[in-house]
Amino acid sequence: MDDSTEAPGPRPHGTREAVLFGGVYGAVLASAMVAALTEYGHSSQADRRYDALWLLVTAFASALAHGYAHYVAERGPHRGWEILRILADEWPLVAAVIPTVFILAGAGWGWWSASGVEYPAFVLNILILFVLGLVTARWAARSQPMAVLIGAGDALLGVVVVVANALIH
């Protein structure tokens, strides 16, 4: 007799899947954080360094929370160091926010103007979303037109954040 009441084992996540999920989540998170942190129009160099630091802290906290949620959700016995592997699998989320951290930190260090730096950050994150969608669609052997459409769909997530930011202001 088959006992199907036992919880299934953890479903392994491939690197490509992790890059897509983490990358999309990280790029949307970066755009949302930039929108939220620039809400009051503070745009001094010190504000931009503060924004860069908070974006990095938020990315790490989100990666830890997401990894921990996977660990808890995967019922069954866990080996002692398995949580570290699960947490390490969240690297794409943190990696996806690094370009935006660089833009904000660069403005904070005076490499470029601290005022209006959110707009290049939005464009960069929309571009990251498009490329992630395009590349992962091609990895999945989708046709070039379908891959472009999927990339555009991913980029639309970033556009939604930008539009919401404009409407909220």
Chimera marker file (.cmm) of the C-alpha trace (Angstrom):
<marker_set name="trace">
<marker id="1" x="0.000" y="0.000" z="0.000" r="1" g="1" b="0" radius="0.5"/>
<marker id="2" x="1.344" y="3.401" z="-0.990" r="1" g="1" b="0" radius="0.5"/>
<marker id="3" x="1.537" y="5.899" z="1.849" r="1" g="1" b="0" radius="0.5"/>
<marker id="4" x="1.174" y="9.236" z="0.056" r="1" g="1" b="0" radius="0.5"/>
<marker id="5" x="0.610" y="11.252" z="3.236" r="1" g="1" b="0" radius="0.5"/>
<marker id="6" x="4.337" y="11.850" z="3.628" r="1" g="1" b="0" radius="0.5"/>
<marker id="7" x="5.448" y="15.326" z="2.541" r="1" g="1" b="0" radius="0.5"/>
<marker id="8" x="7.395" y="15.370" z="-0.701" r="1" g="1" b="0" radius="0.5"/>
<marker id="9" x="11.093" y="16.103" z="-0.517" r="1" g="1" b="0" radius="0.5"/>
<marker id="10" x="12.490" y="19.486" z="-1.423" r="1" g="1" b="0" radius="0.5"/>
<marker id="11" x="12.198" y="20.403" z="-5.066" r="1" g="1" b="0" radius="0.5"/>
<marker id="12" x="15.625" y="21.309" z="-6.380" r="1" g="1" b="0" radius="0.5"/>
<marker id="13" x="15.875" y="24.724" z="-7.994" r="1" g="1" b="0" radius="0.5"/>
<marker id="14" x="18.097" y="25.103" z="-11.020" r="1" g="1" b="0" radius="0.5"/>
<marker id="15" x="20.522" y="27.971" z="-11.385" r="1" g="1" b="0" radius="0.5"/>
<marker id="16" x="18.588" y="29.402" z="-14.319" r="1" g="1" b="0" radius="0.5"/>
<marker id="17" x="15.346" y="29.343" z="-12.357" r="1" g="1" b="0" radius="0.5"/>
<marker id="18" x="17.046" y="30.980" z="-9.367" r="1" g="1" b="0" radius="0.5"/>
<marker id="19" x="18.566" y="33.689" z="-11.562" r="1" g="1" b="0" radius="0.5"/>
<marker id="20" x="15.184" y="34.508" z="-13.086" r="1" g="1" b="0" radius="0.5"/>
<marker id="21" x="13.241" y="34.492" z="-9.817" r="1" g="1" b="0" radius="0.5"/>
<marker id="22" x="15.889" y="36.276" z="-7.793" r="1" g="1" b="0" radius="0.5"/>
<marker id="23" x="16.781" y="38.682" z="-10.566" r="1" g="1" b="0" radius="0.5"/>
<marker id="24" x="13.217" y="39.737" z="-11.255" r="1" g="1" b="0" radius="0.5"/>
<marker id="25" x="12.455" y="40.056" z="-7.549" r="1" g="1" b="0" radius="0.5"/>
<marker id="26" x="15.651" y="42.022" z="-6.939" r="1" g="1" b="0" radius="0.5"/>
<marker id="27" x="15.137" y="44.426" z="-9.851" r="1" g="1" b="0" radius="0.5"/>
<marker id="28" x="11.531" y="45.140" z="-8.863" r="1" g="1" b="0" radius="0.5"/>
<marker id="29" x="12.606" y="45.519" z="-5.222" r="1" g="1" b="0" radius="0.5"/>
<marker id="30" x="15.343" y="47.977" z="-6.245" r="1" g="1" b="0" radius="0.5"/>
<marker id="31" x="12.898" y="50.102" z="-8.243" r="1" g="1" b="0" radius="0.5"/>
<marker id="32" x="10.323" y="50.093" z="-5.470" r="1" g="1" b="0" radius="0.5"/>
<marker id="33" x="12.920" y="51.025" z="-2.860" r="1" g="1" b="0" radius="0.5"/>
<marker id="34" x="14.285" y="53.871" z="-4.997" r="1" g="1" b="0" radius="0.5"/>
<marker id="35" x="10.733" y="55.155" z="-5.481" r="1" g="1" b="0" radius="0.5"/>
<marker id="36" x="10.001" y="54.939" z="-1.757" r="1" g="1" b="0" radius="0.5"/>
<marker id="37" x="13.302" y="56.448" z="-0.630" r="1" g="1" b="0" radius="0.5"/>
<marker id="38" x="13.020" y="59.444" z="-2.975" r="1" g="1" b="0" radius="0.5"/>
<marker id="39" x="9.399" y="60.146" z="-2.090" r="1" g="1" b="0" radius="0.5"/>
<marker id="40" x="10.123" y="63.327" z="-0.140" r="1" g="1" b="0" radius="0.5"/>
<marker id="41" x="12.516" y="64.825" z="-2.658" r="1" g="1" b="0" radius="0.5"/>
<marker id="42" x="15.634" y="64.504" z="-0.506" r="1" g="1" b="0" radius="0.5"/>
<marker id="43" x="18.483" y="64.332" z="-2.960" r="1" g="1" b="0" radius="0.5"/>
<marker id="44" x="21.668" y="65.355" z="-1.187" r="1" g="1" b="0" radius="0.5"/>
<marker id="45" x="24.784" y="63.222" z="-1.456" r="1" g="1" b="0" radius="0.5"/>
<marker id="46" x="24.271" y="62.038" z="2.125" r="1" g="1" b="0" radius="0.5"/>
<marker id="47" x="20.682" y="61.037" z="1.276" r="1" g="1" b="0" radius="0.5"/>
<marker id="48" x="21.867" y="58.991" z="-1.700" r="1" g="1" b="0" radius="0.5"/>
<marker id="49" x="24.490" y="57.167" z="0.402" r="1" g="1" b="0" radius="0.5"/>
<marker id="50" x="21.721" y="56.455" z="2.937" r="1" g="1" b="0" radius="0.5"/>
<marker id="51" x="19.460" y="55.213" z="0.127" r="1" g="1" b="0" radius="0.5"/>
<marker id="52" x="22.204" y="52.908" z="-1.213" r="1" g="1" b="0" radius="0.5"/>
<marker id="53" x="22.790" y="51.438" z="2.234" r="1" g="1" b="0" radius="0.5"/>
<marker id="54" x="19.072" y="50.876" z="2.864" r="1" g="1" b="0" radius="0.5"/>
<marker id="55" x="18.642" y="49.218" z="-0.506" r="1" g="1" b="0" radius="0.5"/>
<marker id="56" x="21.491" y="46.839" z="0.279" r="1" g="1" b="0" radius="0.5"/>
<marker id="57" x="20.130" y="46.072" z="3.768" r="1" g="1" b="0" radius="0.5"/>
<marker id="58" x="16.659" y="45.465" z="2.329" r="1" g="1" b="0" radius="0.5"/>
<marker id="59" x="18.039" y="43.132" z="-0.355" r="1" g="1" b="0" radius="0.5"/>
<marker id="60" x="19.927" y="41.049" z="2.211" r="1" g="1" b="0" radius="0.5"/>
<marker id="61" x="16.917" y="40.962" z="4.547" r="1" g="1" b="0" radius="0.5"/>
<marker id="62" x="14.637" y="39.918" z="1.679" r="1" g="1" b="0" radius="0.5"/>
<marker id="63" x="17.067" y="37.209" z="0.580" r="1" g="1" b="0" radius="0.5"/>
<marker id="64" x="17.318" y="35.884" z="4.132" r="1" g="1" b="0" radius="0.5"/>
<marker id="65" x="13.545" y="35.924" z="4.573" r="1" g="1" b="0" radius="0.5"/>
<marker id="66" x="12.965" y="34.211" z="1.233" r="1" g="1" b="0" radius="0.5"/>
<marker id="67" x="15.626" y="31.581" z="1.903" r="1" g="1" b="0" radius="0.5"/>
<marker id="68" x="14.327" y="30.936" z="5.399" r="1" g="1" b="0" radius="0.5"/>
<marker id="69" x="10.773" y="30.604" z="4.062" r="1" g="1" b="0" radius="0.5"/>
<marker id="70" x="12.017" y="27.953" z="1.612" r="1" g="1" b="0" radius="0.5"/>
<marker id="71" x="13.779" y="26.156" z="4.450" r="1" g="1" b="0" radius="0.5"/>
<marker id="72" x="10.664" y="26.110" z="6.623" r="1" g="1" b="0" radius="0.5"/>
<marker id="73" x="8.322" y="25.239" z="3.738" r="1" g="1" b="0" radius="0.5"/>
<marker id="74" x="10.399" y="22.230" z="2.708" r="1" g="1" b="0" radius="0.5"/>
<marker id="75" x="9.039" y="19.910" z="5.322" r="1" g="1" b="0" radius="0.5"/>
<marker id="76" x="11.073" y="16.924" z="6.230" r="1" g="1" b="0" radius="0.5"/>
<marker id="77" x="14.402" y="16.287" z="7.808" r="1" g="1" b="0" radius="0.5"/>
<marker id="78" x="17.119" y="18.870" z="7.234" r="1" g="1" b="0" radius="0.5"/>
<marker id="79" x="20.815" y="18.404" z="7.616" r="1" g="1" b="0" radius="0.5"/>
<marker id="80" x="22.645" y="20.907" z="9.797" r="1" g="1" b="0" radius="0.5"/>
<marker id="81" x="24.224" y="23.026" z="7.080" r="1" g="1" b="0" radius="0.5"/>
<marker id="82" x="21.372" y="22.768" z="4.585" r="1" g="1" b="0" radius="0.5"/>
<marker id="83" x="19.981" y="26.149" z="5.631" r="1" g="1" b="0" radius="0.5"/>
<marker id="84" x="23.229" y="27.772" z="4.504" r="1" g="1" b="0" radius="0.5"/>
<marker id="85" x="22.842" y="26.209" z="1.054" r="1" g="1" b="0" radius="0.5"/>
<marker id="86" x="19.263" y="27.401" z="0.853" r="1" g="1" b="0" radius="0.5"/>
<marker id="87" x="20.273" y="30.929" z="1.888" r="1" g="1" b="0" radius="0.5"/>
<marker id="88" x="23.160" y="30.925" z="-0.588" r="1" g="1" b="0" radius="0.5"/>
<marker id="89" x="20.677" y="30.091" z="-3.356" r="1" g="1" b="0" radius="0.5"/>
<marker id="90" x="19.217" y="33.585" z="-2.890" r="1" g="1" b="0" radius="0.5"/>
<marker id="91" x="22.320" y="35.315" z="-4.326" r="1" g="1" b="0" radius="0.5"/>
<marker id="92" x="20.538" y="36.453" z="-7.545" r="1" g="1" b="0" radius="0.5"/>
<marker id="93" x="18.193" y="38.663" z="-5.536" r="1" g="1" b="0" radius="0.5"/>
<marker id="94" x="21.110" y="40.517" z="-3.943" r="1" g="1" b="0" radius="0.5"/>
<marker id="95" x="23.077" y="40.604" z="-7.199" r="1" g="1" b="0" radius="0.5"/>
<marker id="96" x="20.136" y="42.219" z="-9.017" r="1" g="1" b="0" radius="0.5"/>
<marker id="97" x="20.120" y="45.236" z="-6.675" r="1" g="1" b="0" radius="0.5"/>
<marker id="98" x="23.885" y="45.877" z="-6.865" r="1" g="1" b="0" radius="0.5"/>
<marker id="99" x="23.703" y="48.041" z="-10.044" r="1" g="1" b="0" radius="0.5"/>
<marker id="100" x="21.122" y="50.290" z="-8.374" r="1" g="1" b="0" radius="0.5"/>
<marker id="101" x="23.203" y="50.422" z="-5.187" r="1" g="1" b="0" radius="0.5"/>
<marker id="102" x="26.131" y="51.506" z="-7.386" r="1" g="1" b="0" radius="0.5"/>
<marker id="103" x="24.045" y="54.267" z="-9.016" r="1" g="1" b="0" radius="0.5"/>
<marker id="104" x="22.868" y="55.586" z="-5.640" r="1" g="1" b="0" radius="0.5"/>
<marker id="105" x="26.276" y="55.267" z="-3.980" r="1" g="1" b="0" radius="0.5"/>
<marker id="106" x="27.964" y="56.956" z="-6.949" r="1" g="1" b="0" radius="0.5"/>
<marker id="107" x="25.607" y="59.892" z="-6.559" r="1" g="1" b="0" radius="0.5"/>
<marker id="108" x="26.346" y="59.878" z="-2.833" r="1" g="1" b="0" radius="0.5"/>
<marker id="109" x="30.097" y="59.992" z="-3.475" r="1" g="1" b="0" radius="0.5"/>
<marker id="110" x="29.720" y="62.848" z="-5.956" r="1" g="1" b="0" radius="0.5"/>
<marker id="111" x="30.507" y="60.887" z="-9.123" r="1" g="1" b="0" radius="0.5"/>
<marker id="112" x="27.345" y="62.291" z="-10.704" r="1" g="1" b="0" radius="0.5"/>
<marker id="113" x="24.455" y="64.476" z="-9.647" r="1" g="1" b="0" radius="0.5"/>
<marker id="114" x="22.505" y="63.264" z="-6.630" r="1" g="1" b="0" radius="0.5"/>
<marker id="115" x="19.374" y="64.984" z="-7.902" r="1" g="1" b="0" radius="0.5"/>
<marker id="116" x="17.235" y="62.956" z="-10.289" r="1" g="1" b="0" radius="0.5"/>
<marker id="117" x="19.356" y="59.813" z="-10.001" r="1" g="1" b="0" radius="0.5"/>
<marker id="118" x="16.207" y="57.758" z="-9.500" r="1" g="1" b="0" radius="0.5"/>
<marker id="119" x="15.388" y="58.042" z="-13.210" r="1" g="1" b="0" radius="0.5"/>
<marker id="120" x="18.557" y="56.298" z="-14.442" r="1" g="1" b="0" radius="0.5"/>
<marker id="121" x="17.972" y="53.712" z="-11.686" r="1" g="1" b="0" radius="0.5"/>
<marker id="122" x="14.448" y="53.067" z="-12.995" r="1" g="1" b="0" radius="0.5"/>
<marker id="123" x="15.699" y="52.747" z="-16.583" r="1" g="1" b="0" radius="0.5"/>
<marker id="124" x="18.476" y="50.389" z="-15.516" r="1" g="1" b="0" radius="0.5"/>
<marker id="125" x="16.081" y="48.138" z="-13.595" r="1" g="1" b="0" radius="0.5"/>
<marker id="126" x="13.610" y="48.045" z="-16.478" r="1" g="1" b="0" radius="0.5"/>
<marker id="127" x="16.504" y="47.060" z="-18.743" r="1" g="1" b="0" radius="0.5"/>
<marker id="128" x="17.608" y="44.349" z="-16.277" r="1" g="1" b="0" radius="0.5"/>
<marker id="129" x="14.053" y="42.977" z="-16.206" r="1" g="1" b="0" radius="0.5"/>
<marker id="130" x="13.884" y="42.945" z="-20.009" r="1" g="1" b="0" radius="0.5"/>
<marker id="131" x="17.233" y="41.162" z="-20.360" r="1" g="1" b="0" radius="0.5"/>
<marker id="132" x="16.334" y="38.594" z="-17.678" r="1" g="1" b="0" radius="0.5"/>
<marker id="133" x="13.074" y="37.785" z="-19.453" r="1" g="1" b="0" radius="0.5"/>
<marker id="134" x="14.750" y="37.631" z="-22.850" r="1" g="1" b="0" radius="0.5"/>
<marker id="135" x="17.657" y="35.447" z="-21.744" r="1" g="1" b="0" radius="0.5"/>
<marker id="136" x="15.610" y="33.002" z="-19.721" r="1" g="1" b="0" radius="0.5"/>
<marker id="137" x="13.085" y="32.658" z="-22.548" r="1" g="1" b="0" radius="0.5"/>
<marker id="138" x="15.927" y="31.823" z="-24.930" r="1" g="1" b="0" radius="0.5"/>
<marker id="139" x="17.305" y="29.318" z="-22.365" r="1" g="1" b="0" radius="0.5"/>
<marker id="140" x="13.876" y="27.699" z="-22.477" r="1" g="1" b="0" radius="0.5"/>
<marker id="141" x="14.178" y="27.420" z="-26.286" r="1" g="1" b="0" radius="0.5"/>
<marker id="142" x="11.466" y="29.993" z="-26.996" r="1" g="1" b="0" radius="0.5"/>
<marker id="143" x="11.510" y="31.663" z="-30.395" r="1" g="1" b="0" radius="0.5"/>
<marker id="144" x="13.184" y="35.069" z="-30.697" r="1" g="1" b="0" radius="0.5"/>
<marker id="145" x="9.868" y="36.955" z="-31.061" r="1" g="1" b="0" radius="0.5"/>
<marker id="146" x="8.414" y="35.105" z="-28.049" r="1" g="1" b="0" radius="0.5"/>
<marker id="147" x="11.576" y="35.826" z="-26.038" r="1" g="1" b="0" radius="0.5"/>
<marker id="148" x="11.281" y="39.539" z="-26.828" r="1" g="1" b="0" radius="0.5"/>
<marker id="149" x="7.625" y="39.448" z="-25.788" r="1" g="1" b="0" radius="0.5"/>
<marker id="150" x="8.503" y="37.724" z="-22.505" r="1" g="1" b="0" radius="0.5"/>
<marker id="151" x="11.305" y="40.254" z="-21.920" r="1" g="1" b="0" radius="0.5"/>
<marker id="152" x="8.829" y="43.065" z="-22.535" r="1" g="1" b="0" radius="0.5"/>
<marker id="153" x="6.425" y="41.458" z="-20.062" r="1" g="1" b="0" radius="0.5"/>
<marker id="154" x="9.151" y="41.348" z="-17.415" r="1" g="1" b="0" radius="0.5"/>
<marker id="155" x="10.105" y="44.957" z="-18.177" r="1" g="1" b="0" radius="0.5"/>
<marker id="156" x="6.467" y="45.904" z="-17.684" r="1" g="1" b="0" radius="0.5"/>
<marker id="157" x="6.882" y="45.033" z="-13.996" r="1" g="1" b="0" radius="0.5"/>
<marker id="158" x="9.440" y="47.818" z="-13.708" r="1" g="1" b="0" radius="0.5"/>
<marker id="159" x="7.236" y="50.194" z="-15.686" r="1" g="1" b="0" radius="0.5"/>
<marker id="160" x="4.402" y="49.520" z="-13.221" r="1" g="1" b="0" radius="0.5"/>
<marker id="161" x="6.648" y="50.699" z="-10.371" r="1" g="1" b="0" radius="0.5"/>
<marker id="162" x="7.610" y="53.849" z="-12.276" r="1" g="1" b="0" radius="0.5"/>
<marker id="163" x="3.968" y="54.633" z="-13.122" r="1" g="1" b="0" radius="0.5"/>
<marker id="164" x="2.903" y="53.981" z="-9.526" r="1" g="1" b="0" radius="0.5"/>
<marker id="165" x="5.675" y="56.300" z="-8.343" r="1" g="1" b="0" radius="0.5"/>
<marker id="166" x="4.460" y="59.047" z="-10.682" r="1" g="1" b="0" radius="0.5"/>
<marker id="167" x="0.833" y="58.611" z="-9.617" r="1" g="1" b="0" radius="0.5"/>
<marker id="168" x="1.639" y="58.566" z="-5.902" r="1" g="1" b="0" radius="0.5"/>
<marker id="169" x="3.705" y="61.750" z="-6.127" r="1" g="1" b="0" radius="0.5"/>
<link id1="1" id2="2" r="1" g="1" b="0" radius="0.2"/>
<link id1="2" id2="3" r="1" g="1" b="0" radius="0.2"/>
<link id1="3" id2="4" r="1" g="1" b="0" radius="0.2"/>
<link id1="4" id2="5" r="1" g="1" b="0" radius="0.2"/>
<link id1="5" id2="6" r="1" g="1" b="0" radius="0.2"/>
<link id1="6" id2="7" r="1" g="1" b="0" radius="0.2"/>
<link id1="7" id2="8" r="1" g="1" b="0" radius="0.2"/>
<link id1="8" id2="9" r="1" g="1" b="0" radius="0.2"/>
<link id1="9" id2="10" r="1" g="1" b="0" radius="0.2"/>
<link id1="10" id2="11" r="1" g="1" b="0" radius="0.2"/>
<link id1="11" id2="12" r="1" g="1" b="0" radius="0.2"/>
<link id1="12" id2="13" r="1" g="1" b="0" radius="0.2"/>
<link id1="13" id2="14" r="1" g="1" b="0" radius="0.2"/>
<link id1="14" id2="15" r="1" g="1" b="0" radius="0.2"/>
<link id1="15" id2="16" r="1" g="1" b="0" radius="0.2"/>
<link id1="16" id2="17" r="1" g="1" b="0" radius="0.2"/>
<link id1="17" id2="18" r="1" g="1" b="0" radius="0.2"/>
<link id1="18" id2="19" r="1" g="1" b="0" radius="0.2"/>
<link id1="19" id2="20" r="1" g="1" b="0" radius="0.2"/>
<link id1="20" id2="21" r="1" g="1" b="0" radius="0.2"/>
<link id1="21" id2="22" r="1" g="1" b="0" radius="0.2"/>
<link id1="22" id2="23" r="1" g="1" b="0" radius="0.2"/>
<link id1="23" id2="24" r="1" g="1" b="0" radius="0.2"/>
<link id1="24" id2="25" r="1" g="1" b="0" radius="0.2"/>
<link id1="25" id2="26" r="1" g="1" b="0" radius="0.2"/>
<link id1="26" id2="27" r="1" g="1" b="0" radius="0.2"/>
<link id1="27" id2="28" r="1" g="1" b="0" radius="0.2"/>
<link id1="28" id2="29" r="1" g="1" b="0" radius="0.2"/>
<link id1="29" id2="30" r="1" g="1" b="0" radius="0.2"/>
<link id1="30" id2="31" r="1" g="1" b="0" radius="0.2"/>
<link id1="31" id2="32" r="1" g="1" b="0" radius="0.2"/>
<link id1="32" id2="33" r="1" g="1" b="0" radius="0.2"/>
<link id1="33" id2="34" r="1" g="1" b="0" radius="0.2"/>
<link id1="34" id2="35" r="1" g="1" b="0" radius="0.2"/>
<link id1="35" id2="36" r="1" g="1" b="0" radius="0.2"/>
<link id1="36" id2="37" r="1" g="1" b="0" radius="0.2"/>
<link id1="37" id2="38" r="1" g="1" b="0" radius="0.2"/>
<link id1="38" id2="39" r="1" g="1" b="0" radius="0.2"/>
<link id1="39" id2="40" r="1" g="1" b="0" radius="0.2"/>
<link id1="40" id2="41" r="1" g="1" b="0" radius="0.2"/>
<link id1="41" id2="42" r="1" g="1" b="0" radius="0.2"/>
<link id1="42" id2="43" r="1" g="1" b="0" radius="0.2"/>
<link id1="43" id2="44" r="1" g="1" b="0" radius="0.2"/>
<link id1="44" id2="45" r="1" g="1" b="0" radius="0.2"/>
<link id1="45" id2="46" r="1" g="1" b="0" radius="0.2"/>
<link id1="46" id2="47" r="1" g="1" b="0" radius="0.2"/>
<link id1="47" id2="48" r="1" g="1" b="0" radius="0.2"/>
<link id1="48" id2="49" r="1" g="1" b="0" radius="0.2"/>
<link id1="49" id2="50" r="1" g="1" b="0" radius="0.2"/>
<link id1="50" id2="51" r="1" g="1" b="0" radius="0.2"/>
<link id1="51" id2="52" r="1" g="1" b="0" radius="0.2"/>
<link id1="52" id2="53" r="1" g="1" b="0" radius="0.2"/>
<link id1="53" id2="54" r="1" g="1" b="0" radius="0.2"/>
<link id1="54" id2="55" r="1" g="1" b="0" radius="0.2"/>
<link id1="55" id2="56" r="1" g="1" b="0" radius="0.2"/>
<link id1="56" id2="57" r="1" g="1" b="0" radius="0.2"/>
<link id1="57" id2="58" r="1" g="1" b="0" radius="0.2"/>
<link id1="58" id2="59" r="1" g="1" b="0" radius="0.2"/>
<link id1="59" id2="60" r="1" g="1" b="0" radius="0.2"/>
<link id1="60" id2="61" r="1" g="1" b="0" radius="0.2"/>
<link id1="61" id2="62" r="1" g="1" b="0" radius="0.2"/>
<link id1="62" id2="63" r="1" g="1" b="0" radius="0.2"/>
<link id1="63" id2="64" r="1" g="1" b="0" radius="0.2"/>
<link id1="64" id2="65" r="1" g="1" b="0" radius="0.2"/>
<link id1="65" id2="66" r="1" g="1" b="0" radius="0.2"/>
<link id1="66" id2="67" r="1" g="1" b="0" radius="0.2"/>
<link id1="67" id2="68" r="1" g="1" b="0" radius="0.2"/>
<link id1="68" id2="69" r="1" g="1" b="0" radius="0.2"/>
<link id1="69" id2="70" r="1" g="1" b="0" radius="0.2"/>
<link id1="70" id2="71" r="1" g="1" b="0" radius="0.2"/>
<link id1="71" id2="72" r="1" g="1" b="0" radius="0.2"/>
<link id1="72" id2="73" r="1" g="1" b="0" radius="0.2"/>
<link id1="73" id2="74" r="1" g="1" b="0" radius="0.2"/>
<link id1="74" id2="75" r="1" g="1" b="0" radius="0.2"/>
<link id1="75" id2="76" r="1" g="1" b="0" radius="0.2"/>
<link id1="76" id2="77" r="1" g="1" b="0" radius="0.2"/>
<link id1="77" id2="78" r="1" g="1" b="0" radius="0.2"/>
<link id1="78" id2="79" r="1" g="1" b="0" radius="0.2"/>
<link id1="79" id2="80" r="1" g="1" b="0" radius="0.2"/>
<link id1="80" id2="81" r="1" g="1" b="0" radius="0.2"/>
<link id1="81" id2="82" r="1" g="1" b="0" radius="0.2"/>
<link id1="82" id2="83" r="1" g="1" b="0" radius="0.2"/>
<link id1="83" id2="84" r="1" g="1" b="0" radius="0.2"/>
<link id1="84" id2="85" r="1" g="1" b="0" radius="0.2"/>
<link id1="85" id2="86" r="1" g="1" b="0" radius="0.2"/>
<link id1="86" id2="87" r="1" g="1" b="0" radius="0.2"/>
<link id1="87" id2="88" r="1" g="1" b="0" radius="0.2"/>
<link id1="88" id2="89" r="1" g="1" b="0" radius="0.2"/>
<link id1="89" id2="90" r="1" g="1" b="0" radius="0.2"/>
<link id1="90" id2="91" r="1" g="1" b="0" radius="0.2"/>
<link id1="91" id2="92" r="1" g="1" b="0" radius="0.2"/>
<link id1="92" id2="93" r="1" g="1" b="0" radius="0.2"/>
<link id1="93" id2="94" r="1" g="1" b="0" radius="0.2"/>
<link id1="94" id2="95" r="1" g="1" b="0" radius="0.2"/>
<link id1="95" id2="96" r="1" g="1" b="0" radius="0.2"/>
<link id1="96" id2="97" r="1" g="1" b="0" radius="0.2"/>
<link id1="97" id2="98" r="1" g="1" b="0" radius="0.2"/>
<link id1="98" id2="99" r="1" g="1" b="0" radius="0.2"/>
<link id1="99" id2="100" r="1" g="1" b="0" radius="0.2"/>
<link id1="100" id2="101" r="1" g="1" b="0" radius="0.2"/>
<link id1="101" id2="102" r="1" g="1" b="0" radius="0.2"/>
<link id1="102" id2="103" r="1" g="1" b="0" radius="0.2"/>
<link id1="103" id2="104" r="1" g="1" b="0" radius="0.2"/>
<link id1="104" id2="105" r="1" g="1" b="0" radius="0.2"/>
<link id1="105" id2="106" r="1" g="1" b="0" radius="0.2"/>
<link id1="106" id2="107" r="1" g="1" b="0" radius="0.2"/>
<link id1="107" id2="108" r="1" g="1" b="0" radius="0.2"/>
<link id1="108" id2="109" r="1" g="1" b="0" radius="0.2"/>
<link id1="109" id2="110" r="1" g="1" b="0" radius="0.2"/>
<link id1="110" id2="111" r="1" g="1" b="0" radius="0.2"/>
<link id1="111" id2="112" r="1" g="1" b="0" radius="0.2"/>
<link id1="112" id2="113" r="1" g="1" b="0" radius="0.2"/>
<link id1="113" id2="114" r="1" g="1" b="0" radius="0.2"/>
<link id1="114" id2="115" r="1" g="1" b="0" radius="0.2"/>
<link id1="115" id2="116" r="1" g="1" b="0" radius="0.2"/>
<link id1="116" id2="117" r="1" g="1" b="0" radius="0.2"/>
<link id1="117" id2="118" r="1" g="1" b="0" radius="0.2"/>
<link id1="118" id2="119" r="1" g="1" b="0" radius="0.2"/>
<link id1="119" id2="120" r="1" g="1" b="0" radius="0.2"/>
<link id1="120" id2="121" r="1" g="1" b="0" radius="0.2"/>
<link id1="121" id2="122" r="1" g="1" b="0" radius="0.2"/>
<link id1="122" id2="123" r="1" g="1" b="0" radius="0.2"/>
<link id1="123" id2="124" r="1" g="1" b="0" radius="0.2"/>
<link id1="124" id2="125" r="1" g="1" b="0" radius="0.2"/>
<link id1="125" id2="126" r="1" g="1" b="0" radius="0.2"/>
<link id1="126" id2="127" r="1" g="1" b="0" radius="0.2"/>
<link id1="127" id2="128" r="1" g="1" b="0" radius="0.2"/>
<link id1="128" id2="129" r="1" g="1" b="0" radius="0.2"/>
<link id1="129" id2="130" r="1" g="1" b="0" radius="0.2"/>
<link id1="130" id2="131" r="1" g="1" b="0" radius="0.2"/>
<link id1="131" id2="132" r="1" g="1" b="0" radius="0.2"/>
<link id1="132" id2="133" r="1" g="1" b="0" radius="0.2"/>
<link id1="133" id2="134" r="1" g="1" b="0" radius="0.2"/>
<link id1="134" id2="135" r="1" g="1" b="0" radius="0.2"/>
<link id1="135" id2="136" r="1" g="1" b="0" radius="0.2"/>
<link id1="136" id2="137" r="1" g="1" b="0" radius="0.2"/>
<link id1="137" id2="138" r="1" g="1" b="0" radius="0.2"/>
<link id1="138" id2="139" r="1" g="1" b="0" radius="0.2"/>
<link id1="139" id2="140" r="1" g="1" b="0" radius="0.2"/>
<link id1="140" id2="141" r="1" g="1" b="0" radius="0.2"/>
<link id1="141" id2="142" r="1" g="1" b="0" radius="0.2"/>
<link id1="142" id2="143" r="1" g="1" b="0" radius="0.2"/>
<link id1="143" id2="144" r="1" g="1" b="0" radius="0.2"/>
<link id1="144" id2="145" r="1" g="1" b="0" radius="0.2"/>
<link id1="145" id2="146" r="1" g="1" b="0" radius="0.2"/>
<link id1="146" id2="147" r="1" g="1" b="0" radius="0.2"/>
<link id1="147" id2="148" r="1" g="1" b="0" radius="0.2"/>
<link id1="148" id2="149" r="1" g="1" b="0" radius="0.2"/>
<link id1="149" id2="150" r="1" g="1" b="0" radius="0.2"/>
<link id1="150" id2="151" r="1" g="1" b="0" radius="0.2"/>
<link id1="151" id2="152" r="1" g="1" b="0" radius="0.2"/>
<link id1="152" id2="153" r="1" g="1" b="0" radius="0.2"/>
<link id1="153" id2="154" r="1" g="1" b="0" radius="0.2"/>
<link id1="154" id2="155" r="1" g="1" b="0" radius="0.2"/>
<link id1="155" id2="156" r="1" g="1" b="0" radius="0.2"/>
<link id1="156" id2="157" r="1" g="1" b="0" radius="0.2"/>
<link id1="157" id2="158" r="1" g="1" b="0" radius="0.2"/>
<link id1="158" id2="159" r="1" g="1" b="0" radius="0.2"/>
<link id1="159" id2="160" r="1" g="1" b="0" radius="0.2"/>
<link id1="160" id2="161" r="1" g="1" b="0" radius="0.2"/>
<link id1="161" id2="162" r="1" g="1" b="0" radius="0.2"/>
<link id1="162" id2="163" r="1" g="1" b="0" radius="0.2"/>
<link id1="163" id2="164" r="1" g="1" b="0" radius="0.2"/>
<link id1="164" id2="165" r="1" g="1" b="0" radius="0.2"/>
<link id1="165" id2="166" r="1" g="1" b="0" radius="0.2"/>
<link id1="166" id2="167" r="1" g="1" b="0" radius="0.2"/>
<link id1="167" id2="168" r="1" g="1" b="0" radius="0.2"/>
<link id1="168" id2="169" r="1" g="1" b="0" radius="0.2"/>
</marker_set>
